Amino acid sequence: MSNTVVEPFRTQNLYEASYLRMRGFKLIGKERLGQKVTVIFEPHPDIDDAVMSFHNGGGHVEPKALFAAYRDLKDYVFQR
């Protein structure tokens, strides 16, 4: 049985979002509600596993690339 993903993945955690970018998930937008910004990723059947990997410390990425992804994402989130 396949997992059908129809909803985009949303997060307000920039570290989590940076990790997902490093894992190759496609960023499709952002939503701003007051001071809170939600980053939105394209639906993907593996994104939930990647999020669990991030929170469980199982995902390893190149640190410099992760920091660069974080800086780029932060710039994207805070541009008006």
Buried (B, 14 or more C-beta within 10 A) or exposed (E): EEEEBEEBBEBEBBEBBBBBBBBEBEBEEBEEEEEEBBBBBEBBEEBEBBBEBBEEEEBEBEEEEBEBBBEEBBEBBEEE
